[in-house]
Every structure is written in C-alpha cells, then in structure tokens.
Amino acid sequence: MNQIAKRLLKFTRPQSSTPRTSELGSYIFLGAILLFLMFPVYWIIVTSLHTNADLLQLPPKWFPVNPDFSSYKEILGSSVFLTFYKNTILVASGATVLCIFVSIFAGYALSRFKFKGSNLLTLLFLSAQMFPTVTLVIGLYSQYQAFNLLNTHYVLILASTSASLPFSIMLMRTFFNGISRELEEAAEIDGASRFKTLFAVIVPLSKPGIMAIAIYTFLIAWDDFLFGLTLVSDINKRTLSPGLSLTYLGEYSANWSGATAAAAAATIPLLIVFMFLQRYMVEGLTAGGVKE
Amino acid sequence: MRLTRHHKNIIFASVLMLPAFALLALTIISPLIKSVLMSFTDYSLLAPEQNWNNFANYTELLRSSDFYHSLTVTLRYVVITVILDLVIGMSLAIVLNRNIRFRGFFRSIIMIPWAIPTIVSALIFMWIYQGDYGVLNYVLTNLGIIDDNINWLRSTDYALSSIIVVAVFRQTPLVAVMLLAGLQGISSSLYEAARIDGANGWQVFRKITLPMLKPVIGSVALIMIVNNFQMFTLFFTLTNGGPAGATTSLAIHTYITAFSQYEMGKASAIGVIWLLLLFAFSMVFTRIMNRDDR
C-alpha cells in the first residue's frame, strides 16, 4: 500500500494542455457522460416532486410542472425518519470528532518520532484498510454481543471511525512531515510543554489536513450501511442507510415518491458539505497516505 | 540529561499512539482474530457453544459449488466494473484536461454522484430500472431497441450488468478526478515535442500519456479493485444476491451464511479464505507494478 500512496503523490503541478483534436467530439462525449452522471440525480428530484399516482403513468412526467411537496411534508413529519436522521448525524459527527483527535495524535507521533516498530505500525495501519468489512462485521458482532454492546451508537461510532482511521492517520502524518521542526524547537526554548506545542503551534498549521480527514470521515460514516444493518436492530437506534433500505426497498413497496423524497433529504447535508469543502477533499485525497 | 530527554520522547510518543492503537485493536485486530478463531469451530448463533470441528468449515467450503460460484460472480463484477471505471474515467479526465468552456463548472458537478450515499444511488436506479413504469424501459421501447419491457434486476441475464452500471455511476467521478490530477503532472513540453514530430492524438496518448500516467493508473486500479471486491451495499439492496443466485457475490454469500443461516463459523471461514486471496493478489500486483517501474 505504501507504493500506492507514493504514486498518488505525483499529482498537483501546473496546468498542461493536451493537443487539441476534435473539440466537437469532446463536447459530444462530455454530454453523454454528463447525461449518465446527472440524469439519476435529476430524476430523484423530479420523482420526489410527483405523487405516486402521477408516477404510475406513462409517458413519464419529465419535468415537475406542478411540483407536489406532500412527500417531503410526510417525511419531515415522520418521527421514524427524523430519528434515523438524528442517529446518523450523531454517529457521523461522533466518528468525525474521534477520528480527528486520534489521527492528529498518531500522525504526529509517526511523523516526529522514529521508534522501534514504527514502520511495522505504519504497514499495519495501511493494510487494515484492505480487510473485508463483512469478515470484520462477523467478528465485531460476536465480540459486542458478548459485551452486550449491540444496539448502541458507541459501537457504530467506533466501527465507522475504524473505517476511515488508517487513511486519516497517514494523511495527518504527511501534513506534519511538511511542517518544519524548528517551530517546535522554538516553542520548547520558550518553555512550552509538548502537548501545548502540538495544539497551539502545530495543529493550527494543519487545518487543511484536518478539514480533509473530517470531510472524509463524515462522508464514509454517513454512507455506512453494513455496520448499521448488522450491529443495530433496535429501530430507535437505526441510521439512515439501513433505515431507508428497510423502510422503502421492500419487495413490493411502490412508494417511489416517498422513497425519493427521503433519499433526497438524506443526501442534502452531504451535498452542502461537499460543495463548500470540495477543494480540501480533492487535495486531501491526492495527498493522503504519502510516505515521507 | 540526554537519556531523560530520550525517555520523555518515548513516553510522549506512546501516549500519542495509544488511542489509535486501542481503537485499531478494538475494531480491527480483535474482531479479525475472533473471526479466524471462529472459522475453526461450529459456532452458530442458534447454538452458542463453540466446538473445534477439525477444519470442517474449510473442507466443506472448498467442496461447495456455492463458494466457487460466488467467487466467479465477484470476479466478473470486479473486472468489468474496474475496466469501465478506468476507461470512462480516463476519457473524462482527458476531456476535462483540455481547454474547454466551463471546465471548472464541469469538474465540480461531475463529483456529485460520488457525494451521494450508496444507498441513494441504489434506490434511484431501482426506480429507473423498474419493470412497468421505469424510465429505462420506456425510453428503450420507444427507441425500438427492445420490444418488451425487461425486469432488469430480476432477470438472470441482466441483473449483474445492472448492478455494474450503478457502481460505475458512483465510482467514475472519483477515478476521473484522481486521473485528472495525474494528467496535470505531465509536463507540457513532452506534448509540444510530440506535436513538432507530427504525432497524432492516438500516438500521443499511447506513447506519452499512458506511460507517464501508469503509476497513477496502477494505484487507482488497486484501490478500485480492493473496494469493489468487498462491495456489499449495492448487491444487498438491488438484488440481495438474486435472481437464483445470479448476483450472489462473496460479500453476500458471507453475509447470508452468517446472518440468515446463523452459521458464524462457516461464514468466518469464507472471510479467512477471502482475506488470503486478497493478500496474495495485492502482493502479486505490487510486485508487477514495481518490476515495471525499473
């Protein structure tokens, strides 16, 4: 995995232009791909703004001429859906905060101190990303069952954190590697403690890295399906992804208007986060896990 | 004096590493060990005592056609998905690297499918694929491409391809953005030299873009292979392994064995074999990539 990371590095450099062949061809290709990538997004919105009676008619209604917001009203008035929503926000935020702290600490230690086994530890973190989640879930399930911890948010927070932690630690390490050690030496001469130096001097300088891991963890935790499905069976503790699936994707369910409205509502916070912070995300993804 | 400083460093570093190590031990290392241990037992959720069963899970698995079938399904899914990801992502990256109009705008909106939760992309495609009122059947019948409506997700012929389309929808943007970053790292002087020599577009792509981008393509491919190998959400929500096992991937097979048939021991054994396959693969892959680098 180290090699991969190294390769991912050779990235951001000034703009270059490939030789122009046929500009028209580019636009046609781009149009086709955009149709493939954007139509489903458009279709969620259009579907959610129609009643189910309208949806079960052909030809399909391509535009929301008389938008009908009843599905959204229903969703926002449904205490079950709001519970899923609240639980997801709780789990995703918990995982994000936990992941930020843990990866600042570990990333800093791996960047500044060469101790016995630190390379082995790095390797362990990196290969942890490759373990099949389904295998982990079986172990997690029987482990937490033994401790009576199933059906709690703690379990989901821990599991979601572990999914993004290895990448986040590597990313923070890369960021710290780029910060000169002279700053710490100066702080030490001033008599600051090590923890104080870390939080008052180093952390403020690594904001872009912290932003990147925060977004990454939040998106991954919000997207989690398998952990939420298996480790939680109590409907009051359920998160959005399994909640949507169990509520709307039953074999003969036909409430497409409600399903798409719920799906749109579940996506909006992510799109907002993403639109505003996209820059950090792309930078972070390309820099993450780089060694030295 | 120096020794105490050294000791202080060790203590400080250990304190910093402790939370990460504890978290990893709790959520990855210990469940993994637990899974490996369970794979040698007849542990079932129905009968909680665990007895050593003399590799019965493994011998049973290696003789079961279900296991090989799910491995084949997974491999077909992974190979086709990753190839499509790379081909479409690459073409998109090349187009977006040109001086086209609204480039910045296009670059940000193509990322939207990636920010959408997997479950949401599954849900919208289920509606698009729907047999009687889905927009896909409507368009295809009206264009005369198909005569009768197809029940995409319930047909043994089309179910896997339909899942692959959803996967490609969600993954292409990320692949394109990573490859685009790689393209921007290629020096423009190479392209200028090629143009002076009179190379055409295809030659430039074959002789400059592809070799220069090979390391990036390799890493992106590995990430996509590993991620798709464990794809669960799309299979579970779109088809749940059906129809007639046509889309039962390794992840689904493991999940059903563990949580529908409650045979935790057997499911763990699938997981362990899967892990070994993945390790072997990534070692071979890294070796091939390294050899070519030299």
Interface residues (C-beta under 8 A of the other chain):
Chain A: M1 Q3 I4 A5 R7 L8 K10 F11 T12 R13 P14 Q15 S16 S17 T18 P19 R20 T21 E23 S26 Y27 F29 L30 I33 L34 F36 L37 M38 P40 V41 W43 I44 T47 L55 L56 Q57 L58 P59 P60 L98 F101 V102 S103 F105 A106 Y108 A109 L110 R112 F113 F115 L121 L124 F125 A128 Q129 M130 F131 P132 T133 V134 T135 L136 V137 I138 G139 L140 Y141 S142 Q143 L158 A159 T161 S162 L165 I169 R194 L219 W222 D223 F225 L226 L229 T230 L240 S241 L244 S245 Y248 L249 W256 A259 T260 A263 A266 T267 L270 L271 F274 M275 Q278 V282 L285 T286
Chain B: N9 I10 F12 A13 V15 L16 M17 L18 P19 A20 F21 L23 L24 L26 T27 I28 S30 P31 L32 I33 K34 S35 M38 Y43 I88 S91 L92 I94 V95 L96 N97 R98 N99 I100 F106 S108 I109 I110 M111 I112 P113 A115 I116 P117 T118 I119 V120 S121 A122 L123 I124 F125 M126 W127 I128 Q130 D132 Y133 V135 Y138 F169 T172 P173 L174 V177 M178 A181 G182 L183 Q184 G185 I186 S187 S188 Y191 A194 R195 N200 G201 V204 T209 P215 V216 G218 S219 L222 I223 V226 F229 Q230 F232 T233 F236 T237 L250 A251 T254 Y255 A258 F259 M264 A267 S268 G271 V272 W274 L275 L278 S282 T286 M289 N290
